Amino acid sequence: MNLNKEEEAQFKELLVAFQDNIELFAITLWGEENALRPKQIEFCNAFRKNKRITFKGGVGFGKTRSLAILVWWALFTHDDVQVTIFGPNQDQLKGGVWNELESLHGKLHPFWKDLWDVTKSRIQRKKDGPDCFCEFRLANKDNISAARGIHKKNNFVFVDEATGVPDEVLTVLSGVLSDENGKYCLISNPSSASGYFWDTWNGHLAPLWTKVHGKMTDSPHVTEEDLLAKEIEYGGKYSREYRIYVHGEFPLSDVDGLIPRNLVEQAIENQDAVPSDRLPIIWGLDPAEGGDRSVLVIRHDNKVLAVHSWRGLETKQLAFKVRDLYQATPKAQRPIAVCVDAIGIGNGVWSDLQYMGLPAKKVIVSSSPTRRADFYSRLRDQLWWECKEWFATENVCIPNNEDLIKELLLPNYESDSGKIKVEKKSDMKKRFKGVSPDHADALCLTFAISPTRYASKYEWTPPVDLRQYE
């Protein structure tokens, strides 16, 4: 490149402008038709301004294009720079980001294009090549040495499809941050609810990382027809795959928990589940203190009729809310019982509701089971298991309430002692960064009524086989 002094000064001035404006960089080099979209700009600026960047996204967002533009931006605007792209397999790297890098190079004006040598595995500046280059490397346990020994003043490491890279490798790669201007960027579909990448969003590493979340709908080209096609392809809009690849969200668990996902999904707005008028309506109330949510679930036989939640209410305030709702309900639709978790402040709520004349039932979930004492460890385990059996009938209906759906899938369980033990609420809150199954607990409380208690008044059909109570 032969430039006079004035042209060289203008060239350097332009590169300085590019350094602070990746959007300008992309438009100048590839034209308006390749302008970055808002979410892509957010991603690029997050990388420009921070050392640790974690990006989770669905399909169709354009993350491969964004990554390729970021790589070219780093090479054009920095000296003494090494850009390394890691990935779980060579075909994915070559067919994805490297193919995009070559494509963008081919579209450059000759003035810019001639500054670079581009091969199938390396991009290098023609002038001072060893001090300005990009390459890709495999990231696996057998090749962990490739993650070590990378040092430059401007040392930029990208990991594409990070959920497919072993945690040991991702930990080693964090060493890049010891360099003067080291940057570490993880990019992936959030397809696993555990591991290093998950930790950058939800675990102990999360406070250290700058986060960018992209969804399929961030692309202006995505239509309602596209979303419907994905819904069909992934087996429903509440499926694990739809959550990952359309919403760009982590799955709630890597395995099915106590209540299988498919049973919850098929119960959402299930029009075939029609409750019997001869069976009782039951309310379940899970009170909470301070800023947490208190939740009331209304169930009639095989259908959840409504879900109510309040935040930040004191004991008497909550009792009055429930009383007002009870009084506003037509007599024929009032509950036979309001089952209240009466541990802690719940005892005061239960007492207030009784004083107000509501059919409040005191439920101590930490007490012994009321049925099948040989099968459950505590009453809470019994109620969750009977809720599971309710779903297992495949003839139930719940509303499209995101919190309820999510929370029903949270708990795991174990039976090593010979009795069912459902995961503690405190353990779930730790595992899911403060998410508490308040809505699901309220639904489970509706199973605290004995299946035979109202036999004279209602034709009660329990969620479990009555023969076990004989």
N, C-alpha and C positions, 0 to 999 in steps of 0.2 A: 504494500500500500504506500504509494508515493504522494504525500501531502505537503503543501507548503506550510509555513509557520502559522498563518492565519487559519488555514483549514484544519490543521492539527489542533489548534486551540479550540476551535468550534467543536471538533470531534470530542475532545476531552470534556468540554462543557456539557455536551449532550449526554455523555456517559454519566456525569455527575447528576444530571437531572433524572436519568433513568434509575439511579441508585435509590432515590427517594420516591419514585413513582413507577411501579411495575405496570400499572394500567397504561401509562404513556409509552413505556417500553414496548408493550405488546402491540399497540396500535401503530407505532412508528415503524416497527420491523415487519409486521404482517398485515397491516391494514385494518380498517374499521370492521370488516367482515369477521375478523378474528378477535374482536374486542372481548375482554373478560366480562363475565356476568357478575352480578353483585356478590354472590356467595364465593365465586372464584377469587374475586378481589379481596374479600375478607380473609380467605385462606392465604393468599400471597402476602398480604400485609401482616398477618400473624407471624409468618415465617420471617419477614423482613425485620420485624421489631423484637422478636423473642428468641430465646435459646432452645427451649423445649416446646415443640408443637405436636399436638396429637389431633389427627383428623379422622372422624368416623363418618361414613356416608353410605347412602344407598346407591343403586345403579343409575346410570343415565345422568349423573350430576356433572360429569366432565372433569373428574379428578385427574385422569391421565393427562389431559391437555394442560390443566393447571400445573401439574408437576413438571411437565416438559418445559413450559414457559418459565417456571421458577429456575430450572437448571440452566437454561440459556441466559436468564437474567444474571444468575450468579457468575457465570463464565464471562459475560460481557462487562460487568461492572466491578469486578474484583481482580486484583493481582494476587499472586502467591495464594492461589485457591485450588483446592481439590474438592470435587463433588463425587461422592460415592453413593450409588443406588444399590441397595440390597433387596433381595427378594427370595422367596422360598424355592423357586425353581427357574431354570434358565429359559424355558419356553415362555413362561409368564412375563419375564423381563423383556425378552426379545420381541415378543408379539404385542407387548403393551407399551410401556414408557419408551423403550429404545426405538421402537418403530415410529412413535410420535416425535421423538427428537430428530430422527432422520427426515421425517416428513417436513417438520418446521424448517430444518436446514435447507431442504430443497426449495422452499418457498421464499427464501431470503433474496433480497436484491443482491446482485453480484458484489457490490461494494462491501456488504456485510458477510456474505457467504464465503468470500475468498480469504477471510481471516482465519478459517478453520480447516483442519484435517479431520474428517469423520470416517471412522471405520465401523465394523460390525460390533465392536466392543469398547471403543474409546473415542472420545472427542478431545481434540488438543489444539490449543492456539498455535498457529504457525510460528509466531514470535514468542520466545520464552515458553515453549511447549511444556517442559517438565514442571513448570511452576503454575500452569493453568490448564487443567484437564478434568475430564469426567470419565468415569468408567463404572461398570456394574459388576457385582460379585454375588455369588450365591451365599445364602445365609442358612447354614444348617450345622448340626452338632459335629459332623465330620469335617467341616470346613471352618471351625470356629477361629482358627488362626488368621483367617482372612479379615476378621473383625478387629484384629489388633494391629498396632504399628502404623495407624493412619494419623499423620500429624502435618498440619499446615497452619499458617497464620489464620487463614479463612478456611475452616475445615467443616464442610457441610455434608451431613449424612442423612440420606432418606431411606426409609424402609417401606417398601410397597407391599401391600397385603400382609401387614404386620402380625395378624392373628395366626398366620401360617408359619411364623418364624419362632424357633424355640426360645423360651424365656432366657436361657443361659446366654444366647447370642445377643439378645436385646440388652441384657445387663452389661455385657462386655462393650457393646457399641456406645453406651453412655459415656465411656471414657473420652470420646471426642470433645466433650464439654470442658475438658481441662485446657484445651487450646485457647489462644487469645480471642478468637472469634469463632468458637465452635458452635454449631447448630445441629440439633438432633430432631428429626421430623418423622413421625410414624403416621402411616396412612393405611386405612383398611376398611373393608366392610366389617361391621361389628358382629361377627358371627359366633363369638364365644363369650360366655358369661364368667370367665375366669382367665387368669394369666396376666402377663406384664401389660399388654395393651389395655385390657379391661381395667387394670389397676390405675392406669393414667387418667381414667375417667371416674372411677368409683372407689378405688382402694387407697392405700396409704400414700401412694405416689401422686394422687390427683392434685393436691395443692401446688405442686411444682410445675404443672403443665398448662400451657395455653391451649384452649380447646376450640375446635371448629367442628360444627355439625352440619352436614349436608344431606338433604333429602332428594328423592327422585323428583319431587315437585318443584325443586329449585330451578330446574331446567324449564325455560319458557316453551319448549317444544312438547312437553308432556301434556297430553289431553286426558279427558275423562275416559275416553275409549282405551287409552294406554293403561290407565289405572285399573279399569275393569278387566283388561286382558291379564294383568299381573295378578289380580284377585283370583281369577280362574286358574291361572298357571300355578300359583303358590298354594291353592287349596283354601282360599278365603282370606278376607282382609284382617282376620285376627290370628292368622297362622304365624308360626315362628318365622318362616321365610319372608312373608309380607312385611313383618316388623323389621327384619334386618335389611332387606334389599329395597324396600320402598320408603319406609320411615327412617332408615339409617339408624336404628336403635338396637342396642344389645338385646339378645334374648333374655327372658327372665330367669332362665336356668339352662344349664347344659343338658340336663336330663329331666324327665318328667318327675314332679314331686308327688306329694300325697294325692292330689286330684289331677288326673291326666288332662293334659292340655286339650285334647280332642273333645273330651266330654264338656269342658267349659265352652269351647268354641261353638259346638253344635247347640248349646243351650241359649246362646245369645239371640234374643228376640224370636225364639222358637214359637211360631204361631200354632203349632199342633198341640202344644201343652195347654190344656184347658182345665182349670181347677174346678173341683166339685163344690157346688153351693152348700152341700151338707157337711163339708169339712171345715175346721176352724181356721180363722185368721190369727196369726201369732206375730207379735212384734219382738224384735231383738234389739236391745240397747247396750252399746258399749261406751260408757262414759269415759271422758279423758280430762286431765287437768290442764290448766294454763293455756298455752297456745296450741296444744294438740287438738285433734278432731274428736268430737263425740259423734257417733254414728248410730242411726236407727234404721233397721231394715224391716220391711213389712212383707211377710210371706203368707200366701194363701195356698195351702196344699202344695202343688207342684209348680207354683209360680211366685216369683218375687214381684210384688206389685209396685213397690217404691223404695227408694233409698234417700234418706235425709242426713245431712251432716252439718254440724255447727262447730265453729272454732272459737276458742277463748272464752267459753262460758263457765261461770262458777256453778256450784252444785244446784242452788235454787233456781238460777236462770235456766239451766238445762231442764230441770223438772217442770218449770212453767212452760217451756217450749213444747215438751212432750204432752203436757196436759192440754195446752191449746190445740194441738194437732188432734188429740183424742176427742175433744169436745166438738171440733169442726168436722169430724168423721160421722157420717150417718150411722145410726145405731146398728143397723143390720150389717155394717161393714167394720164395726169396732172389734178389736182383738179379744180373744178369750183370755189372753195373758200377755203382759209386757215383761219379757224375760230380761232382767237387768244383771249385768256383771257387777256384783256387789262387793268386789274387792276394792279397798281404798275409798276414793270419793264416791264410787258407785253405791256404797252402802247408804250414804246420805241421800243420793238420788232415789234409790229404792224406797227409803223411809218416807221421803217427801211425796212420792207418787202414791204410796199407800194412804198417807194422810189425806191426799187430794181425792181419794176414792177410786183410783185406777186399779185394775187387776194386776198389780205388780208382783212378779215372782222373783224371789231372791235366788241368784245363781252364784255359787262359789266355785269357780272353775278349777281351783287348786284342790278341791275336796275329792273324796273317793268317787268312783263312777257309780251311777245309779242303776246301771244295767251292765251285765257281763263283766263283773269285777275281775274275772280271770283273764280277760282279753285286753283291758285298758289299764293304764297306770293311774290316770287322773280323769276327772270329769271333762276337762278341756280336751283330752285325747278322744274321749267318747264322742263329744259333740262334733269335732272335726271329722272323725271317721264316719259318723252318721250323715254328715253333710256330703262326704265323698260318695256314700252309698246312694244318697238322693240323686246325685248327678249320674250315677251308674245306671239308673233306671232308663236313661236316655229319653225321658219324657218330662223334662223340666224346662222352665223358661226364666231367664234373668234379663234385666234391662242392659242396654249397651252403655254401661257405666264403666268408664276406663279404670277407675280405682278399684272397683269390686273385681273386675276381670283380672287385673294385674295381681291383686292380693291373693285371690284364690289359688294362684299358681305358685306362690312363694314358698310355702313350707315343705320341707322334707320330713321324713319320719324314719324311725328305726324300731326294730323289734328284737334286738339281740337278747334282751332280758326275758323274752317270752311274752312280753306285753307291748302293745302299741304305745310309742312315745312320739308325739308330734313335736317338731322343732319349737323351741321356746321363742316367744315374741322378741325378747332381748337379743337372741342370736340372729334372728331374721333382720332386725334393725341394723346390727353390725354388718351383716353380709350384704345388705342392700342399701347401705349408706343412709340410714335413718328412716327408710320406708317401713311403716308399721301396718300390719294387716287389720286395721280397725274395721273396715267395711266387711271383710270376710269374717272377722270375729263376731260382728253383729248378726250376720246371717247364721253362723253356727249356733248362736244363742237361741235361735228359734227352734232348735231341736232339743231344748232342755225340757220340754213338756213330755210327760210319759205318753206313749202311744195308746195306752188303755185308760188314761185318766178321764177322758171325756167320751168314753164309749157309749154311755147312755144318751148323750146329746148329739153326738156326731158319728158319722161312719168314717172313722179315722184309718187311713192307710199309712202305716209307718214306712220309713225309708229302709228298714231292715226286716228280716224274716221274723215274724211273731213267735215262731216255734221255739226260739231261743229263750223266751220268757216263761215258758210253761214249767 
